[in-house]
Amino acid sequence: MARKRERGFPPDPEPLPVAVVDNHTHLDAIGDVLGPEVDHAVLTAEHALDARLAEVTGRQDMVGGQLAHAAAAGVDRLVQVGGDLPSVEWTDVFLRIAADHAVSTAEHALAARPGQQTGHEGMVGGGRQVARVLGAVAIHPNEAVLHAGVREIGPDGLEPDPQPHHATSLDDAIARVAAVARDNPRVRAVGETGMDLFRTGPQGEAAQRESFRAHVALAKELGLALQIHDRDAHAQVIDVLLADGAPERTVFHCFSGDEQMAHLAAEHGWYLSFAGPVTYPRNEHLRAALRAVPLDLVLVETDAPYLPPHPYRGRPNAPYVVGHTVRAMAEILDRPLVQVCDAVSATSEQVYGPW
């Protein structure tokens, strides 16, 4: 009899000894990708935050539970990434509401317990903490293709699936990203942008390069970090960075290159963010890349709801799962877990500033 495949979220990791940052997550997408068979316990609402978010956006996003779950696991900060126009708008609203919520709940906790400190700006009623959130916004390279009007079938063989928001021109879509990045102080990065030749043919490649260059220029203009999406496009991405000049803080999100590429990145001071795939048995090239770079250039992420670590591949992901990945990274590096957590935390603050 075939073994029944697990469908729920991965189990809770043991809380980390030093809190770390989930460098790249998609809070607004976690609920969207889950089927009816999935255990939704991790999505339990944090009512004050989620009720306000629903009031403004009209969506029933249960992100408060995700933030509380993450903080309990030792993931007390994260970067929420908006990579298409609807997600950019959601991220903009969410960051403002989450910042207000953190301040109001901390003040409420202090008022309820005069003379006591909350110890965390995200403290909520009842003593729970929630992870603090910064943001990154961009037009994802596969979105850029659709905004540019390209409708070719790429190497993946999938038919293009344009949505109403793709009627906005690529220039106008990037202009909206620029406006959000410029006006929201909680946005600390431009991303995820880059190139993806797994899903894109020759026409789309030109559109992606144009979009990538515009995002690189925007990050430098605003003094923000850059988060790069690079899938089957290592040479093309590096070519743009070297030709145009990379922003001072450039991060390869979900790094997928090999040891040689890692050495090149380190030579230029580019940061490598590792996600669940570094734990997959066949990905020795990623483990070699991790070992090849200084620890102060290393970040960790979930890319939730995608790419959970081994042995949970194929199950939904969430920010609390960073605990599993960072433990695996410490084993790969043969370093104490505390040392790796300390380094990741400090590097995250160096890249994005204080939360």
C-alpha positions in Angstrom: 0.0 0.0 0.0 1.4 3.4 -1.0 2.5 5.6 1.9 0.2 8.6 2.4 2.0 11.8 1.7 2.1 14.4 4.5 0.2 17.5 3.6 0.5 19.8 6.6 3.1 22.3 7.7 6.4 21.0 8.9 6.7 20.3 12.7 7.8 23.1 15.0 11.6 23.2 15.3 13.2 23.6 18.7 13.4 27.4 19.3 16.7 28.9 18.2 19.2 30.0 20.8 19.6 33.4 19.1 16.8 35.0 17.1 17.4 35.2 13.3 15.8 36.9 10.3 13.8 35.2 7.5 15.4 37.1 4.6 12.6 36.4 2.1 9.0 35.4 2.6 5.6 35.9 1.0 3.1 36.2 3.8 0.3 37.1 1.5 0.7 34.0 -0.6 0.8 31.4 2.2 -2.9 31.0 2.6 -3.5 31.3 -1.2 -1.5 28.2 -2.1 -2.8 25.8 0.5 -5.4 23.2 -0.5 -8.3 22.0 1.7 -6.3 19.0 3.0 -3.7 21.2 4.7 -3.8 21.8 8.5 -4.3 25.5 8.8 -3.4 25.7 12.5 -0.4 27.9 11.8 -2.7 30.5 10.2 -4.6 31.2 13.4 -5.5 34.8 13.4 -3.9 37.5 15.6 -7.3 39.3 15.7 -6.3 42.9 16.1 -3.7 42.9 13.3 -5.7 40.7 10.9 -9.0 42.4 11.5 -7.4 45.8 10.6 -5.7 44.3 7.6 -9.0 42.8 6.4 -10.8 46.1 6.9 -8.3 47.9 4.7 -7.6 45.2 2.0 -10.9 43.3 1.9 -9.0 40.1 2.2 -9.1 37.6 5.1 -5.3 37.2 5.5 -4.3 35.5 8.7 -0.8 36.7 9.1 -0.8 37.5 12.7 -0.6 33.8 13.6 2.3 33.4 11.3 4.2 36.2 12.9 3.5 34.9 16.4 4.5 31.4 15.4 7.7 32.6 13.8 8.7 34.6 16.9 8.1 31.6 19.2 10.5 29.6 17.0 13.2 32.3 17.2 12.5 34.0 13.9 11.7 37.4 15.3 12.2 39.5 12.1 11.4 38.9 8.5 11.4 40.6 5.1 8.0 40.4 3.3 8.4 40.4 -0.4 5.9 41.8 -3.0 6.7 40.7 -6.5 3.7 41.6 -8.5 1.4 44.7 -8.6 -1.3 43.2 -6.3 1.4 42.0 -3.8 3.2 45.3 -3.9 0.0 47.1 -2.9 -0.7 44.5 -0.2 2.8 44.7 1.1 2.7 48.5 1.3 -0.6 48.4 3.3 0.5 45.5 5.5 3.8 47.1 6.5 2.1 50.3 7.6 -0.6 48.4 9.6 2.0 46.0 11.2 4.2 49.0 12.3 1.2 50.7 13.9 0.1 47.4 15.5 3.5 46.9 17.0 3.6 50.3 18.5 0.0 50.3 19.8 0.3 46.8 21.4 3.6 47.7 23.0 2.0 50.8 24.5 -1.0 48.7 25.6 1.3 46.2 27.3 3.2 48.9 29.2 0.0 50.6 30.3 -1.4 47.3 31.6 1.8 46.6 33.5 3.3 49.9 34.7 7.0 49.8 35.3 7.6 46.7 33.2 9.3 46.6 29.8 7.8 44.5 27.0 11.3 43.6 25.8 10.1 43.5 22.3 8.4 46.1 20.2 6.1 43.4 18.8 4.7 42.3 22.1 0.9 41.8 22.0 -1.8 41.3 24.5 -1.3 38.2 26.7 2.5 38.4 26.5 2.9 36.9 23.0 5.5 38.3 20.6 5.1 38.7 16.9 7.9 38.8 14.4 8.8 42.4 13.2 8.5 43.0 9.5 10.3 45.0 6.8 9.5 44.8 3.1 10.9 44.5 -0.4 9.0 45.3 -3.6 9.6 44.8 -7.3 8.2 43.4 -10.5 9.3 39.7 -10.6 11.1 38.9 -13.8 8.3 36.5 -14.9 5.8 39.3 -14.2 7.9 41.7 -16.2 7.5 39.5 -19.3 3.7 39.7 -19.1 3.7 43.5 -18.4 5.8 43.9 -21.5 3.1 42.1 -23.6 5.2 39.0 -24.4 3.1 35.9 -24.8 5.6 33.3 -25.9 5.9 29.8 -24.4 9.1 29.4 -22.5 11.3 26.3 -21.9 9.0 25.1 -19.2 6.3 24.6 -21.8 3.6 26.5 -20.0 1.1 28.8 -21.7 1.3 32.5 -20.6 -1.5 33.4 -18.1 -1.9 37.2 -18.2 -4.1 38.7 -15.5 -6.0 42.0 -15.6 -3.1 43.8 -13.7 -0.7 42.9 -16.6 -2.5 45.5 -18.8 -0.4 48.0 -17.0 2.8 48.7 -19.0 6.1 47.5 -17.7 7.3 51.2 -17.3 4.2 52.1 -15.3 4.4 48.9 -13.2 8.0 49.7 -12.2 7.0 53.3 -11.6 4.5 52.1 -9.0 7.2 50.0 -7.3 9.4 53.1 -7.2 6.6 55.1 -5.6 6.0 52.5 -2.9 9.7 52.0 -2.2 10.2 55.8 -2.0 7.2 56.6 0.3 7.2 53.7 2.7 10.1 53.7 5.2 9.5 50.1 6.1 10.5 49.1 2.5 14.2 48.5 2.7 14.9 46.5 -0.5 14.1 46.4 -4.1 13.2 42.8 -5.0 12.7 40.3 -6.0 14.1 41.2 -9.4 16.5 39.6 -11.8 16.1 37.0 -14.6 14.5 33.6 -15.0 15.3 31.7 -18.1 13.5 28.5 -16.9 10.2 30.1 -17.7 11.2 32.6 -20.4 12.1 32.5 -24.1 14.2 34.9 -26.1 11.5 37.7 -26.3 10.9 37.5 -22.6 14.6 37.6 -21.8 14.9 41.0 -23.3 12.0 42.3 -21.3 13.5 40.8 -18.1 16.9 42.4 -18.7 15.2 45.8 -19.2 13.2 45.4 -16.0 16.2 44.1 -14.0 18.4 47.1 -15.1 15.6 49.5 -14.1 15.3 47.9 -10.6 19.1 48.0 -10.1 19.1 51.7 -10.9 16.1 52.2 -8.5 17.9 50.5 -5.7 21.0 52.6 -6.2 18.9 55.8 -6.5 17.1 55.2 -3.2 20.0 53.6 -1.3 18.1 50.3 -0.8 19.3 46.8 -0.8 18.6 44.6 -3.9 17.1 41.1 -3.8 17.9 39.1 -6.9 15.8 36.3 -8.4 18.2 34.1 -10.5 16.9 30.9 -12.1 18.9 29.4 -14.9 20.3 32.8 -15.6 23.6 33.1 -13.6 25.7 34.5 -16.5 23.0 37.0 -17.6 22.4 38.3 -14.0 26.1 38.7 -13.3 26.6 40.4 -16.7 24.0 43.1 -15.7 25.5 43.6 -12.2 29.0 44.0 -13.6 28.0 46.2 -16.5 25.6 48.5 -14.6 27.3 48.4 -11.2 25.6 46.5 -8.4 24.0 48.3 -5.4 26.2 48.4 -2.3 24.0 45.7 -0.6 23.1 43.1 -3.2 21.5 39.8 -2.1 21.0 36.6 -4.2 17.7 35.4 -2.8 17.5 31.6 -2.7 21.0 31.3 -4.0 21.2 28.5 -6.7 24.7 28.8 -8.0 27.8 26.7 -7.5 31.0 27.1 -5.6 32.6 29.1 -8.4 29.8 31.6 -8.5 29.8 31.9 -4.7 33.5 32.8 -4.9 32.7 35.5 -7.5 29.9 36.9 -5.4 32.1 37.0 -2.3 34.8 38.9 -4.3 32.2 41.6 -5.0 30.8 41.6 -1.4 27.4 40.2 -2.6 25.3 38.4 0.0 24.0 34.8 -0.5 20.7 33.8 1.0 20.1 30.1 1.4 16.7 28.5 1.6 15.4 24.9 1.9 17.2 23.6 -1.3 20.6 23.7 0.5 19.3 20.7 2.5 18.1 18.6 -0.4 20.3 15.5 -0.8 21.2 16.1 -4.5 22.2 19.7 -4.0 25.8 19.2 -2.9 26.7 22.2 -5.1 24.7 24.5 -2.8 26.4 23.1 0.3 29.8 23.6 -1.4 28.8 27.2 -2.1 27.8 27.8 1.5 31.1 26.5 2.7 33.0 28.7 0.2 31.9 32.1 1.4 32.6 34.1 4.6 29.9 33.6 7.2 29.3 37.4 7.3 28.0 37.2 3.7 25.4 34.5 4.5 21.6 35.0 5.1 18.8 32.5 5.5 15.3 32.5 4.2 12.1 30.4 3.6 10.7 31.8 0.4 7.5 30.7 2.0 5.1 29.3 1.1 7.6 27.5 -1.3 10.8 25.4 -0.9 10.6 23.9 2.7 13.8 22.1 3.8 14.4 18.4 3.7 12.6 16.1 4.7 9.5 18.3 4.3 9.8 19.0 0.5 6.4 19.2 -1.1 4.7 20.6 2.0 3.7 24.2 2.6 6.3 26.5 4.1 6.1 29.4 6.6 8.6 31.7 8.4 8.9 29.6 11.5 10.5 26.8 9.4 13.7 28.9 9.1 14.7 27.1 12.3 15.1 23.8 10.5 17.1 25.4 7.7 19.6 27.3 9.9 20.2 24.2 11.9 21.1 22.3 8.8 23.4 25.2 7.7 25.3 25.0 11.0 25.8 21.3 10.5 27.0 21.9 6.9 29.5 24.5 8.1 30.5 22.4 11.2 30.0 25.5 13.3 28.1 26.0 16.6 24.4 26.9 16.0 24.8 30.0 18.2 27.6 31.3 16.1 25.7 30.9 12.8 22.5 32.5 14.3 24.6 35.4 15.7 26.2 36.0 12.3 23.0 35.7 10.3 21.2 38.2 12.7 24.0 40.7 12.5 24.3 40.5 8.7 20.6 40.9 8.3 20.7 44.2 10.2 23.8 45.3 8.2 21.8 44.7 4.9 18.4 46.1 5.9 19.0 48.3 9.0 17.1 48.0 12.3 13.6 46.5 12.5 
